[in-house]
Amino acid sequence: MNLAPSDFQDELAATARQWLAKELPIARSRALAADHGDLPDAETWSQCAGLGWLGLGLPEACGGLELGAAEEVMLFRELGRGLAPGPFLASVLGAHAAAAAGRADIAAAIADGSRRVALSLSGRVLDGRAGDLLLTLDENGGALDEIVEVAPITSVDPLTRASSLVRATPLLRIDDTLLLSRGHVLAAAQLLGIVEAVRDMSVAYAGSRTQFGRPIGSFQAVKHRCADMAVAAYAVVGQVNQAALYVDAQRPAAAFHAAAAYVVAARGAVRSATDNIQNHGGIGFTWEHDSHLYLKRATVLAAAFGPLRQAHRPLMAPSRQEFE
């Protein structure tokens, strides 16, 4: 099994990275959050849809590009690296749910950006507004409802809107165990992007910041933390790429590999983002520096499907795991 990205996949990732750096850098996301407007704004969301980001893996009949989870992973890796705000995860999963339920109209509306999908989490709503769709996932599949009313609450991540669900109207239900597995894979890809971003941030700072006449990267504690981040990224990248292929192929072991990717990525991202703050010393605790935002986003993604221990169930389910 070749897990190395193809030239096309590398180009897709590079294009997304460049676009996000130019059109939706973290500084602009901060400004949008401070203005209490939509995250991202309607024009930016429409542009993302126009790039095909919301329908990479959808059939052409649903407004998609008929690619696969491997290409979605390349995109979500960059979304994580750039801390892109917005309901990308829920919208892509919601579009897949609608397509699997035979609702090509809903899937196409999500893919073209005219409808957003929020993520339901234990009575909370992530990145949802009245009129948006609401995706609820479980081990057997998922459901799409239409949000009628929500009440805003404070989010741990300032670039993620949070609210309490007041009222919603049921729309459709899909029984597909691979839907949660796809969610695990895409969330793991975002978390991988976070690990890579904070690794690069720490290495750059450790090479330029001096203490006692030496770069702090020469100190054992700092260099070990940077090395741990590199190992964390290395551990995730192969697992998430393999899990994406298993999900696309609908292999029996897809749930196992997807959950493994998510658990390893979540632990690695939270630990790496925490160590990044340590490497930056006092700077990491200030509002102006971006390091705390990576930790907060990692924390949200690590709880996006409920307590992380729930993702251990597919790992403990088989008495013997065959690696194909």
C-alpha positions as CSV (number, residue, x, y, z in Angstrom):
1,M,0.0,0.0,0.0
2,N,1.5,3.3,-1.1
3,L,0.7,6.0,1.5
4,A,2.8,8.8,-0.1
5,P,0.7,11.6,-1.6
6,S,0.5,11.9,-5.3
7,D,1.6,15.0,-7.2
8,F,-2.0,16.0,-7.6
9,Q,-2.6,15.7,-3.8
10,D,0.5,17.7,-3.0
11,E,-0.7,20.4,-5.4
12,L,-4.1,20.4,-3.9
13,A,-2.6,20.9,-0.4
14,A,-0.2,23.6,-1.6
15,T,-3.0,25.5,-3.3
16,A,-5.1,25.4,-0.1
17,R,-2.2,26.5,2.0
18,Q,-1.5,29.5,-0.2
19,W,-5.1,30.5,-0.4
20,L,-5.6,30.3,3.3
21,A,-2.5,32.3,4.0
22,K,-3.6,35.1,1.6
23,E,-7.4,35.1,2.1
24,L,-8.0,33.8,5.6
25,P,-4.9,34.2,7.7
26,I,-5.2,33.9,11.5
27,A,-5.1,37.6,11.9
28,R,-8.2,38.0,9.7
29,S,-10.0,35.2,11.6
30,R,-9.3,37.0,14.8
31,A,-10.8,40.2,13.4
32,L,-13.9,38.4,12.2
33,A,-14.3,36.8,15.6
34,A,-13.9,40.2,17.4
35,D,-16.7,41.6,15.2
36,H,-19.0,38.8,16.2
37,G,-19.9,38.1,12.6
38,D,-20.0,34.8,10.8
39,L,-16.9,32.7,10.9
40,P,-15.9,32.8,8.1
41,D,-18.0,35.6,6.5
42,A,-20.4,34.6,3.7
43,E,-18.2,35.8,0.9
44,T,-15.2,33.7,2.1
45,W,-17.4,30.6,2.7
46,S,-18.7,31.0,-0.9
47,Q,-15.2,31.2,-2.2
48,C,-14.2,28.0,-0.3
49,A,-17.2,26.3,-1.9
50,G,-16.2,27.6,-5.3
51,L,-12.8,26.0,-4.9
52,G,-14.6,22.7,-4.4
53,W,-13.5,22.2,-0.8
54,L,-17.0,21.2,0.5
55,G,-17.6,18.6,-2.2
56,L,-14.2,16.9,-2.9
57,G,-15.5,13.5,-2.1
58,L,-19.0,13.8,-3.3
59,P,-20.4,12.3,-6.6
60,E,-20.8,14.7,-9.5
61,A,-24.6,14.4,-9.3
62,C,-24.4,16.0,-5.9
63,G,-22.2,18.9,-7.0
64,G,-18.9,17.1,-6.0
65,L,-15.6,16.4,-7.6
66,E,-15.7,12.6,-7.2
67,L,-12.4,12.5,-5.4
68,G,-11.8,10.6,-2.1
69,A,-11.0,10.7,1.5
70,A,-7.3,10.9,0.7
71,E,-7.8,14.3,-1.0
72,E,-10.1,15.4,1.8
73,V,-7.3,14.6,4.2
74,M,-4.9,16.8,2.3
75,L,-7.3,19.7,2.5
76,F,-8.2,19.3,6.2
77,R,-4.5,19.0,7.1
78,E,-4.1,22.6,5.8
79,L,-7.3,23.8,7.5
80,G,-5.9,22.6,10.7
81,R,-2.5,24.1,10.0
82,G,-4.0,27.5,9.2
83,L,-6.7,27.4,12.1
84,A,-9.3,28.1,9.5
85,P,-12.6,28.9,11.2
86,G,-16.0,27.6,10.1
87,P,-18.0,24.4,10.0
88,F,-15.8,22.6,7.4
89,L,-15.8,19.3,9.2
90,A,-19.6,19.2,9.8
91,S,-20.4,20.5,6.3
92,V,-18.3,17.9,4.5
93,L,-19.7,15.1,6.7
94,G,-23.2,16.4,6.4
95,A,-22.9,16.5,2.6
96,H,-21.8,12.8,2.6
97,A,-24.7,11.9,4.9
98,A,-27.2,13.7,2.6
99,A,-25.7,12.0,-0.5
100,A,-25.9,8.6,1.2
101,A,-29.5,9.2,2.1
102,G,-30.4,9.9,-1.5
103,R,-30.9,13.7,-0.9
104,A,-28.7,15.0,-3.8
105,D,-30.4,18.4,-3.5
106,I,-29.3,18.9,0.1
107,A,-25.8,17.5,-0.6
108,A,-25.5,19.9,-3.6
109,A,-26.7,22.9,-1.5
110,I,-24.0,22.1,1.1
111,A,-21.3,21.7,-1.6
112,D,-22.1,25.0,-3.3
113,G,-22.0,26.8,0.1
114,S,-25.6,27.9,0.2
115,R,-26.2,25.7,3.3
116,R,-23.9,25.3,6.2
117,V,-23.9,22.4,8.6
118,A,-23.2,22.7,12.3
119,L,-21.9,19.8,14.6
120,S,-24.0,18.6,17.5
121,L,-22.1,17.7,20.7
122,S,-24.1,16.7,23.8
123,G,-26.7,19.4,23.4
124,R,-24.2,22.0,22.2
125,V,-23.8,23.3,18.7
126,L,-20.5,24.1,17.1
127,D,-20.5,26.8,14.4
128,G,-24.3,26.8,14.0
129,R,-26.9,29.5,13.3
130,A,-30.7,29.5,13.0
131,G,-31.5,28.1,9.5
132,D,-28.3,26.0,9.3
133,L,-28.4,22.2,9.2
134,L,-27.3,20.3,12.3
135,L,-25.3,17.0,12.1
136,T,-25.5,14.5,14.9
137,L,-23.2,11.5,14.7
138,D,-23.2,8.2,16.5
139,E,-21.6,4.8,16.0
140,N,-24.4,3.6,13.6
141,G,-24.6,6.7,11.4
142,G,-26.0,10.2,11.8
143,A,-28.9,12.6,11.5
144,L,-29.4,15.9,9.8
145,D,-31.8,18.4,11.4
146,E,-32.6,22.0,10.6
147,I,-31.8,24.5,13.4
148,V,-34.7,26.7,14.4
149,E,-33.2,28.5,17.4
150,V,-29.9,28.5,19.3
151,A,-28.6,30.4,22.3
152,P,-25.0,31.6,22.0
153,I,-22.5,30.5,24.8
154,T,-18.8,31.1,25.4
155,S,-16.5,28.8,23.5
156,V,-13.1,27.7,24.7
157,D,-11.8,28.5,21.1
158,P,-12.5,32.1,20.1
159,L,-12.5,31.0,16.5
160,T,-15.2,28.5,17.0
161,R,-18.8,29.6,17.6
162,A,-20.6,27.6,20.4
163,S,-24.3,27.7,21.4
164,S,-27.0,25.7,23.1
165,L,-29.6,24.1,20.9
166,V,-33.1,25.4,21.7
167,R,-35.1,23.9,18.9
168,A,-34.5,21.9,15.7
169,T,-36.6,20.2,13.1
170,P,-35.7,16.6,12.0
171,L,-34.8,16.3,8.4
172,L,-33.2,12.9,7.6
173,R,-31.4,9.9,9.2
174,I,-28.7,7.8,7.6
175,D,-27.4,4.4,9.0
176,D,-23.8,4.3,7.8
177,T,-21.1,3.2,10.3
178,L,-18.4,4.7,8.0
179,L,-19.8,8.3,8.5
180,L,-18.2,8.5,12.0
181,S,-15.0,6.9,10.7
182,R,-14.8,9.5,8.0
183,G,-15.3,12.1,10.7
184,H,-12.4,10.6,12.8
185,V,-10.2,10.7,9.7
186,L,-10.9,14.3,8.8
187,A,-10.6,15.5,12.4
188,A,-7.3,13.6,12.7
189,A,-6.1,15.4,9.6
190,Q,-6.9,18.8,11.1
191,L,-5.1,17.8,14.3
192,L,-2.1,16.7,12.2
193,G,-2.0,20.1,10.7
194,I,-2.0,21.6,14.2
195,V,0.9,19.4,15.3
196,E,2.9,20.4,12.2
197,A,2.1,24.1,12.7
198,V,3.2,24.2,16.4
199,R,6.3,22.1,15.6
200,D,7.4,24.6,13.0
201,M,6.5,27.5,15.3
202,S,8.6,26.1,18.1
203,V,11.6,25.2,15.9
204,A,11.7,28.7,14.4
205,Y,11.4,30.3,17.8
206,A,14.0,28.0,19.4
207,G,16.5,28.9,16.7
208,S,16.1,32.7,17.0
209,R,15.5,33.2,20.8
210,T,18.7,33.4,22.8
211,Q,19.3,33.0,26.5
212,F,22.6,33.0,28.3
213,G,24.2,33.8,24.9
214,R,22.9,30.7,23.2
215,P,19.8,29.8,21.1
216,I,17.3,28.1,23.5
217,G,17.1,25.3,20.9
218,S,20.4,24.1,22.3
219,F,18.9,23.5,25.7
220,Q,17.9,19.9,26.3
221,A,14.4,20.5,27.6
222,V,13.5,22.6,24.5
223,K,15.1,20.3,21.9
224,H,13.4,17.3,23.4
225,R,10.0,19.0,23.2
226,C,10.6,19.9,19.6
227,A,11.7,16.3,18.8
228,D,8.5,15.0,20.5
229,M,6.4,17.2,18.2
230,A,8.2,15.8,15.2
231,V,7.6,12.3,16.3
232,A,4.0,13.1,17.0
233,A,3.5,14.4,13.4
234,Y,5.4,11.3,12.0
235,A,3.2,8.9,14.0
236,V,0.0,10.5,12.7
237,V,0.7,11.1,9.0
238,G,0.9,7.4,8.0
239,Q,-2.0,6.3,10.2
240,V,-4.4,9.0,8.9
241,N,-3.4,8.4,5.2
242,Q,-4.0,4.6,5.7
243,A,-7.3,5.2,7.5
244,A,-8.5,7.4,4.6
245,L,-7.8,4.6,2.1
246,Y,-9.6,2.1,4.3
247,V,-12.7,4.4,4.6
248,D,-12.8,4.9,0.8
249,A,-12.5,1.1,0.2
250,Q,-15.1,0.4,2.9
251,R,-12.9,-2.2,4.5
252,P,-14.1,-4.0,7.6
253,A,-11.1,-2.5,9.5
254,A,-11.9,1.1,8.5
255,A,-13.4,1.9,11.9
256,F,-10.4,0.5,13.7
257,H,-7.8,2.5,11.7
258,A,-9.9,5.7,11.7
259,A,-10.3,5.6,15.4
260,A,-6.6,4.9,15.8
261,A,-5.7,7.9,13.7
262,Y,-8.0,10.2,15.7
263,V,-6.8,9.1,19.1
264,V,-3.1,9.4,18.2
265,A,-3.7,12.7,16.5
266,A,-5.8,14.2,19.4
267,R,-3.2,13.2,22.0
268,G,-0.3,14.4,19.9
269,A,-1.9,17.7,19.0
270,V,-2.9,18.6,22.6
271,R,0.5,17.6,23.9
272,S,2.4,19.4,21.1
273,A,0.3,22.6,21.4
274,T,1.0,22.6,25.2
275,D,4.7,22.1,24.7
276,N,4.7,24.9,22.1
277,I,3.5,27.3,24.8
278,Q,6.2,26.1,27.1
279,N,8.8,26.6,24.5
280,H,7.6,30.2,24.0
281,G,7.7,30.9,27.7
282,G,5.6,33.9,28.8
283,I,4.9,34.9,25.2
284,G,2.7,31.8,24.8
285,F,0.3,33.0,27.4
286,T,-0.5,36.3,25.8
287,W,-3.7,36.9,23.8
288,E,-1.7,38.5,20.9
289,H,0.4,35.4,20.2
290,D,-1.2,32.6,18.3
291,S,0.2,29.6,20.3
292,H,-2.8,29.5,22.7
293,L,-5.2,29.3,19.7
294,Y,-3.7,26.1,18.5
295,L,-4.1,24.5,21.9
296,K,-7.7,25.6,22.1
297,R,-8.6,24.3,18.7
298,A,-6.9,21.0,19.4
299,T,-9.0,20.8,22.6
300,V,-12.2,21.4,20.7
301,L,-11.3,18.8,18.0
302,A,-10.3,16.2,20.6
303,A,-13.8,16.5,22.0
304,A,-15.7,17.0,18.7
305,F,-17.3,13.5,18.9
306,G,-17.7,13.3,22.7
307,P,-15.2,12.2,25.3
308,L,-12.0,10.9,23.6
309,R,-12.5,7.6,25.4
310,Q,-15.5,6.8,23.1
311,A,-13.0,6.6,20.2
312,H,-11.3,3.7,22.0
313,R,-14.3,1.4,21.5
314,P,-13.4,0.4,17.9
315,L,-9.8,-0.1,19.0
316,M,-10.9,-2.6,21.7
317,A,-13.7,-4.2,19.8
318,P,-11.8,-6.9,17.8
319,S,-10.1,-9.7,19.6
320,R,-7.5,-9.8,16.8
321,Q,-6.8,-7.1,14.3
322,E,-5.7,-8.2,10.8
323,F,-3.5,-5.6,9.1
324,E,-4.3,-5.8,5.3
